[in-house]
Amino acid sequence: MPLDLPRATPEQLAEAPELAALEVLDCAAHVATRALLAAGPELLDHDFLLEHANITPQLCLGAAVLSALDTLTVAVERYRVHLDQLAALRLRKTENNAF
């Protein structure tokens, strides 16, 4: 989660407490990505393995971690979307029962 996105409200956390863990994971992934790219800016190149002569184990491992962080970020976002859909469904059911 980019650091400028709104955080879950207390009401949202009461409804889906796992949002707190998802926010922590998202923030950690964001910080780790920025740190890895600061340490190895060549990781920004699409095919850095082919384009750079000085490939180190650190760069290879950094690329692997960045790939895992991308996967984690997508999974966290999918989980959030699912929770949003569940909340919207509950709201519709509540509204339908009010009539």
DRENSE-836913 format. One record per atom (N, C-alpha, C): atom name; x negated, y negated, z negated. Coordinates in pm, 1 decimal, padded with zeros to 6 digits, always signed. Atoms other than C-alpha are relative to their C-alpha. Example, Ala and Ser with C-alpha at 12.3 -4.5 7.8 and 13.67 -1.06 7.14 Angstrom:
! residues 2
+------+----------+----------+----------+
: atom :        X :        Y :        Z :
+------+----------+----------+----------+
:    N : -00089.0 : +00119.0 : +00000.0 :
:   CA : -01230.0 : +00450.0 : -00780.0 :
:    C : -00090.0 : -00120.0 : +00000.0 :
:    N : +00082.0 : +00119.0 : +00006.0 :
:   CA : -01367.0 : +00106.0 : -00714.0 :
:    C : +00077.0 : -00109.0 : -00073.0 :
+------+----------+----------+----------+
END
This chain:
! residues 99
+------+----------+----------+----------+
: atom :        X :        Y :        Z :
+------+----------+----------+----------+
:    N : -00085.8 : +00117.3 : +00000.0 :
:   CA : +00000.0 : +00000.0 : +00000.0 :
:    C : -00089.9 : -00122.8 : +00000.0 :
:    N : +00076.1 : +00124.6 : +00006.0 :
:   CA : -00153.7 : -00328.8 : +00096.7 :
:    C : +00036.7 : -00075.7 : -00126.6 :
:    N : -00018.2 : +00062.4 : +00130.4 :
:   CA : -00195.3 : -00535.9 : -00214.6 :
:    C : +00102.7 : -00112.6 : -00000.3 :
:    N : -00095.9 : +00109.6 : -00004.9 :
:   CA : +00048.0 : -00804.2 : -00092.7 :
:    C : +00145.0 : +00047.5 : +00010.8 :
:    N : -00137.1 : -00050.2 : -00005.7 :
:   CA : +00354.1 : -00576.0 : -00071.3 :
:    C : +00063.0 : -00004.4 : -00138.2 :
:    N : -00065.8 : +00006.6 : +00131.2 :
:   CA : +00615.2 : -00606.3 : -00345.4 :
:    C : -00007.9 : +00133.2 : -00072.8 :
:    N : +00005.8 : -00117.6 : +00086.0 :
:   CA : +00590.7 : -00362.9 : -00633.1 :
:    C : +00141.3 : +00045.3 : -00034.1 :
:    N : -00130.1 : -00053.7 : +00039.9 :
:   CA : +00872.6 : -00140.6 : -00750.2 :
:    C : +00051.6 : -00076.8 : -00121.6 :
:    N : -00063.5 : +00067.2 : +00113.3 :
:   CA : +01115.2 : -00306.5 : -00984.8 :
:    C : +00021.9 : +00100.6 : -00112.3 :
:    N : -00031.0 : -00093.7 : +00108.9 :
:   CA : +01190.8 : -00159.9 : -01328.2 :
:    C : +00121.7 : +00088.0 : +00031.3 :
:    N : -00118.6 : -00076.9 : -00036.0 :
:   CA : +01530.3 : -00051.4 : -01191.8 :
:    C : -00036.4 : +00112.0 : +00097.5 :
:    N : +00043.6 : -00101.4 : -00096.1 :
:   CA : +01365.0 : +00129.2 : -00900.1 :
:    C : -00081.8 : +00108.9 : -00069.3 :
:    N : +00079.8 : -00097.6 : +00073.5 :
:   CA : +01118.2 : +00295.9 : -01137.3 :
:    C : +00086.9 : +00088.8 : -00088.4 :
:    N : -00090.7 : -00080.1 : +00081.4 :
:   CA : +01402.4 : +00408.4 : -01362.9 :
:    C : +00070.6 : +00104.2 : +00086.8 :
:    N : -00068.7 : -00089.5 : -00092.7 :
:   CA : +01573.8 : +00564.0 : -01061.3 :
:    C : -00095.6 : +00104.0 : +00059.1 :
:    N : +00099.7 : -00089.3 : -00062.1 :
:   CA : +01254.0 : +00715.5 : -00913.7 :
:    C : -00136.4 : -00026.7 : -00062.0 :
:    N : +00124.4 : +00028.8 : +00071.6 :
:   CA : +00964.6 : +00717.5 : -01163.8 :
:    C : -00126.0 : +00033.8 : +00078.8 :
:    N : +00117.8 : -00035.9 : -00078.9 :
:   CA : +00732.2 : +00877.6 : -00909.6 :
:    C : -00050.4 : -00115.8 : +00084.5 :
:    N : +00046.2 : +00118.7 : -00071.5 :
:   CA : +00716.3 : +00538.8 : -00738.2 :
:    C : -00125.2 : -00059.3 : -00064.5 :
:    N : +00118.4 : +00053.1 : +00068.6 :
:   CA : +00461.8 : +00435.7 : -01002.1 :
:    C : -00125.4 : +00072.1 : +00047.2 :
:    N : +00115.2 : -00077.7 : -00046.9 :
:   CA : +00227.4 : +00717.6 : -00901.4 :
:    C : -00028.9 : -00029.4 : +00146.1 :
:    N : +00020.2 : +00031.2 : -00142.4 :
:   CA : +00282.3 : +00640.1 : -00532.8 :
:    C : -00068.5 : -00135.3 : +00017.4 :
:    N : +00065.1 : +00131.0 : -00007.1 :
:   CA : +00185.4 : +00277.9 : -00590.6 :
:    C : -00147.4 : +00009.7 : -00037.2 :
:    N : +00140.2 : -00017.9 : +00040.4 :
:   CA : -00132.3 : +00382.8 : -00771.5 :
:    C : -00078.5 : +00065.8 : +00113.4 :
:    N : +00067.6 : -00067.6 : -00110.8 :
:   CA : -00223.6 : +00621.7 : -00488.3 :
:    C : -00022.6 : -00094.4 : +00116.9 :
:    N : +00010.6 : +00093.5 : -00111.8 :
:   CA : -00154.8 : +00356.6 : -00226.6 :
:    C : -00107.4 : -00105.9 : -00025.3 :
:    N : +00100.6 : +00101.7 : +00033.4 :
:   CA : -00362.9 : +00093.3 : -00406.0 :
:    C : -00140.9 : +00060.2 : +00000.2 :
:    N : +00131.5 : -00065.0 : +00001.7 :
:   CA : -00648.7 : +00337.6 : -00463.9 :
:    C : -00048.1 : +00029.9 : +00141.2 :
:    N : +00036.9 : -00028.0 : -00139.1 :
:   CA : -00643.8 : +00440.5 : -00097.3 :
:    C : -00043.0 : -00128.4 : +00070.7 :
:    N : +00033.6 : +00129.1 : -00061.2 :
:   CA : -00649.9 : +00075.0 : +00007.2 :
:    C : -00139.5 : -00047.0 : -00043.6 :
:    N : +00130.1 : +00043.7 : +00053.1 :
:   CA : -00945.0 : -00009.4 : -00217.8 :
:    C : -00111.5 : +00091.8 : +00050.1 :
:    N : +00102.0 : -00094.5 : -00046.3 :
:   CA : -01135.5 : +00307.0 : -00122.4 :
:    C : -00031.0 : -00021.8 : +00147.6 :
:    N : +00021.4 : +00026.0 : -00143.1 :
:   CA : -01086.8 : +00235.3 : +00248.0 :
:    C : -00084.8 : -00123.8 : +00020.2 :
:    N : +00076.9 : +00124.7 : -00014.3 :
:   CA : -01215.3 : -00119.2 : +00212.8 :
:    C : -00144.5 : +00019.4 : -00044.2 :
:    N : +00135.6 : -00022.8 : +00049.9 :
:   CA : -01516.7 : -00004.0 : +00010.3 :
:    C : -00080.8 : +00085.1 : +00097.7 :
:    N : +00070.5 : -00084.6 : -00096.2 :
:   CA : -01606.9 : +00270.9 : +00258.2 :
:    C : -00034.9 : -00076.7 : +00127.1 :
:    N : +00027.8 : +00078.2 : -00120.6 :
:   CA : -01579.2 : +00031.2 : +00550.4 :
:    C : -00103.7 : -00108.3 : -00026.0 :
:    N : +00104.1 : +00097.4 : +00034.8 :
:   CA : -01792.2 : -00226.0 : +00369.3 :
:    C : -00136.9 : +00068.4 : -00002.6 :
:    N : +00126.4 : -00074.0 : +00006.5 :
:   CA : -02058.8 : +00039.0 : +00309.3 :
:    C : -00044.3 : +00050.4 : +00137.0 :
:    N : +00033.1 : -00050.9 : -00133.3 :
:   CA : -02040.0 : +00169.9 : +00666.5 :
:    C : +00089.3 : -00061.9 : +00105.5 :
:    N : -00086.8 : +00067.5 : -00096.9 :
:   CA : -01888.8 : -00086.3 : +00904.9 :
:    C : +00006.7 : +00071.0 : +00135.4 :
:    N : -00003.6 : -00073.0 : -00126.1 :
:   CA : -01979.5 : +00138.3 : +01197.1 :
:    C : +00112.6 : +00102.4 : +00004.1 :
:    N : -00114.6 : -00090.6 : +00005.0 :
:   CA : -01695.0 : +00361.8 : +01080.2 :
:    C : +00122.4 : -00059.8 : +00069.7 :
:    N : -00109.1 : +00065.0 : -00071.5 :
:   CA : -01465.0 : +00107.2 : +01242.9 :
:    C : -00001.3 : +00033.9 : +00148.8 :
:    N : +00010.0 : -00035.3 : -00141.4 :
:   CA : -01593.3 : +00215.3 : +01585.7 :
:    C : +00075.8 : +00129.2 : +00024.9 :
:    N : -00085.5 : -00114.2 : -00032.3 :
:   CA : -01359.0 : +00460.7 : +01750.6 :
:    C : -00078.7 : +00131.6 : +00004.2 :
:    N : +00081.9 : -00121.6 : -00013.1 :
:   CA : -01629.3 : +00715.0 : +01839.3 :
:    C : -00138.1 : -00024.6 : -00058.5 :
:    N : +00128.8 : +00037.1 : +00058.2 :
:   CA : -01901.1 : +00619.4 : +01594.4 :
:    C : -00101.8 : +00113.1 : +00007.8 :
:    N : +00093.5 : -00112.4 : -00008.8 :
:   CA : -02050.7 : +00969.7 : +01609.7 :
:    C : -00072.6 : +00001.6 : +00134.4 :
:    N : +00060.1 : +00001.2 : -00132.9 :
:   CA : -02116.1 : +00924.2 : +01980.7 :
:    C : -00076.4 : -00128.8 : +00027.8 :
:    N : +00052.8 : +00132.1 : -00033.9 :
:   CA : -02207.5 : +00556.3 : +01974.0 :
:    C : -00117.2 : -00044.4 : -00086.2 :
:    N : +00105.1 : +00044.9 : +00090.4 :
:   CA : -02457.3 : +00533.7 : +01688.3 :
:    C : -00107.9 : +00107.3 : -00014.7 :
:    N : +00112.0 : -00094.0 : +00007.8 :
:   CA : -02799.9 : +00692.6 : +01679.6 :
:    C : -00032.2 : +00037.7 : -00144.3 :
:    N : +00038.0 : -00023.3 : +00139.8 :
:   CA : -02844.7 : +00666.3 : +01301.4 :
:    C : +00118.0 : +00052.5 : -00081.6 :
:    N : -00110.8 : -00060.9 : +00073.8 :
:   CA : -02568.6 : +00895.9 : +01183.7 :
:    C : -00058.7 : +00070.6 : -00122.3 :
:    N : +00047.7 : -00058.1 : +00125.6 :
:   CA : -02621.0 : +00989.2 : +00821.6 :
:    C : +00109.3 : +00089.4 : -00058.6 :
:    N : -00102.6 : -00078.0 : +00069.3 :
:   CA : -02446.1 : +01244.9 : +00603.6 :
:    C : +00102.0 : -00090.1 : -00070.2 :
:    N : -00090.2 : +00093.6 : +00068.6 :
:   CA : -02302.1 : +00949.3 : +00412.3 :
:    C : +00107.3 : -00051.2 : +00096.2 :
:    N : -00098.6 : +00047.3 : -00097.3 :
:   CA : -02135.4 : +00817.0 : +00728.9 :
:    C : +00097.6 : +00110.5 : +00038.8 :
:    N : -00088.3 : -00111.6 : -00034.9 :
:   CA : -02000.1 : +01159.2 : +00821.3 :
:    C : +00100.6 : +00026.6 : -00111.3 :
:    N : -00090.1 : -00021.6 : +00113.5 :
:   CA : -01857.4 : +01206.6 : +00474.5 :
:    C : +00097.1 : -00116.1 : -00015.6 :
:    N : -00088.6 : +00116.7 : +00005.2 :
:   CA : -01719.9 : +00853.0 : +00477.4 :
:    C : +00111.9 : +00011.2 : +00102.3 :
:    N : -00101.9 : -00018.8 : -00103.6 :
:   CA : -01540.0 : +00930.0 : +00803.2 :
:    C : +00102.5 : +00104.3 : -00043.3 :
:    N : -00091.7 : -00104.4 : +00047.5 :
:   CA : -01392.2 : +01245.3 : +00649.6 :
:    C : +00093.5 : -00054.8 : -00107.5 :
:    N : -00082.6 : +00057.9 : +00107.0 :
:   CA : -01271.1 : +01053.8 : +00344.5 :
:    C : +00101.6 : -00098.3 : +00059.4 :
:    N : -00093.6 : +00093.3 : -00063.3 :
:   CA : -01119.5 : +00780.3 : +00563.7 :
:    C : +00114.3 : +00074.0 : +00068.3 :
:    N : -00104.5 : -00079.7 : -00063.9 :
:   CA : -00931.8 : +01044.4 : +00759.1 :
:    C : +00098.7 : +00053.2 : -00104.2 :
:    N : -00086.8 : -00049.7 : +00106.9 :
:   CA : -00798.8 : +01196.1 : +00436.7 :
:    C : +00084.3 : -00112.7 : -00060.1 :
:    N : -00074.7 : +00114.5 : +00053.3 :
:   CA : -00699.6 : +00851.1 : +00310.6 :
:    C : +00112.5 : -00040.2 : +00094.5 :
:    N : -00106.6 : +00029.8 : -00097.1 :
:   CA : -00505.8 : +00788.1 : +00631.6 :
:    C : +00115.0 : +00098.4 : -00015.8 :
:    N : -00102.6 : -00102.6 : +00018.6 :
:   CA : -00321.5 : +01116.5 : +00583.3 :
:    C : +00078.3 : -00024.3 : -00128.6 :
:    N : -00064.5 : +00029.1 : +00127.7 :
:   CA : -00249.2 : +01030.0 : +00220.1 :
:    C : +00093.6 : -00119.9 : +00012.2 :
:    N : -00080.5 : +00121.4 : -00015.6 :
:   CA : -00120.7 : +00684.6 : +00313.2 :
:    C : +00128.7 : +00028.5 : +00076.5 :
:    N : -00119.4 : -00036.8 : -00076.9 :
:   CA : +00118.4 : +00829.5 : +00571.5 :
:    C : +00095.9 : +00081.9 : -00086.5 :
:    N : -00085.0 : -00083.1 : +00085.8 :
:   CA : +00246.2 : +01089.4 : +00323.8 :
:    C : +00069.7 : -00083.6 : -00107.0 :
:    N : -00059.2 : +00087.8 : +00101.9 :
:   CA : +00302.5 : +00824.3 : +00055.0 :
:    C : +00111.6 : -00084.4 : +00062.2 :
:    N : -00102.1 : +00081.9 : -00066.6 :
:   CA : +00493.1 : +00605.7 : +00302.5 :
:    C : +00122.9 : +00084.7 : +00032.7 :
:    N : -00113.9 : -00088.2 : -00028.5 :
:   CA : +00710.5 : +00899.3 : +00408.4 :
:    C : +00079.4 : +00029.0 : -00126.9 :
:    N : -00066.8 : -00024.7 : +00127.6 :
:   CA : +00787.2 : +00973.3 : +00043.4 :
:    C : +00082.3 : -00122.7 : -00038.6 :
:    N : -00073.4 : +00123.6 : +00032.2 :
:   CA : +00884.4 : +00608.4 : -00010.7 :
:    C : +00125.3 : -00014.8 : +00086.5 :
:    N : -00115.3 : +00008.9 : -00089.7 :
:   CA : +01111.7 : +00611.9 : +00293.9 :
:    C : +00109.2 : +00096.3 : -00045.9 :
:    N : -00096.3 : -00098.9 : +00049.7 :
:   CA : +01276.7 : +00926.9 : +00161.9 :
:    C : +00071.3 : -00051.2 : -00125.6 :
:    N : -00061.9 : +00054.7 : +00121.3 :
:   CA : +01333.7 : +00764.3 : -00177.8 :
:    C : +00095.0 : -00114.5 : +00033.1 :
:    N : -00088.5 : +00109.0 : -00042.7 :
:   CA : +01480.1 : +00456.5 : -00006.1 :
:    C : +00129.5 : +00056.0 : +00058.1 :
:    N : -00119.1 : -00061.5 : -00059.0 :
:   CA : +01717.6 : +00679.8 : +00189.7 :
:    C : +00089.3 : +00059.7 : -00107.8 :
:    N : -00078.9 : -00054.7 : +00110.4 :
:   CA : +01825.1 : +00858.1 : -00128.0 :
:    C : +00070.9 : -00110.1 : -00077.8 :
:    N : -00060.2 : +00111.8 : +00072.9 :
:   CA : +01886.4 : +00526.5 : -00303.5 :
:    C : +00117.1 : -00058.3 : +00079.0 :
:    N : -00108.3 : +00053.3 : -00083.4 :
:   CA : +02095.3 : +00401.2 : -00010.5 :
:    C : +00119.2 : +00095.3 : -00000.1 :
:    N : -00107.4 : -00099.0 : +00003.8 :
:   CA : +02295.1 : +00724.4 : -00011.6 :
:    C : +00075.4 : -00007.2 : -00132.1 :
:    N : -00064.9 : +00011.8 : +00131.4 :
:   CA : +02361.8 : +00694.0 : -00385.8 :
:    C : +00084.6 : -00127.0 : -00007.6 :
:    N : -00074.6 : +00126.2 : +00000.8 :
:   CA : +02470.1 : +00332.8 : -00338.3 :
:    C : +00129.4 : +00012.5 : +00079.6 :
:    N : -00121.7 : -00019.4 : -00080.2 :
:   CA : +02713.0 : +00428.0 : -00062.8 :
:    C : +00101.8 : +00085.7 : -00073.6 :
:    N : -00092.5 : -00086.0 : +00075.5 :
:   CA : +02860.2 : +00706.2 : -00277.2 :
:    C : +00065.1 : -00077.8 : -00113.6 :
:    N : -00053.1 : +00081.2 : +00109.1 :
:   CA : +02898.6 : +00463.6 : -00567.4 :
:    C : +00105.1 : -00098.0 : +00052.1 :
:    N : -00095.4 : +00094.3 : -00059.0 :
:   CA : +03068.4 : +00207.6 : -00343.9 :
:    C : +00127.0 : +00069.1 : +00045.7 :
:    N : -00118.0 : -00075.2 : -00045.9 :
:   CA : +03301.0 : +00469.8 : -00195.4 :
:    C : +00085.5 : +00045.2 : -00117.3 :
:    N : -00075.4 : -00042.7 : +00117.3 :
:   CA : +03399.6 : +00590.6 : -00543.5 :
:    C : +00067.5 : -00115.8 : -00071.2 :
:    N : -00055.9 : +00117.4 : +00067.3 :
:   CA : +03477.8 : +00236.0 : -00655.2 :
:    C : +00138.7 : -00033.6 : +00055.0 :
:    N : -00130.6 : +00032.4 : -00058.5 :
:   CA : +03780.4 : +00221.0 : -00424.2 :
:    C : +00103.0 : +00100.7 : -00030.8 :
+------+----------+----------+----------+
END
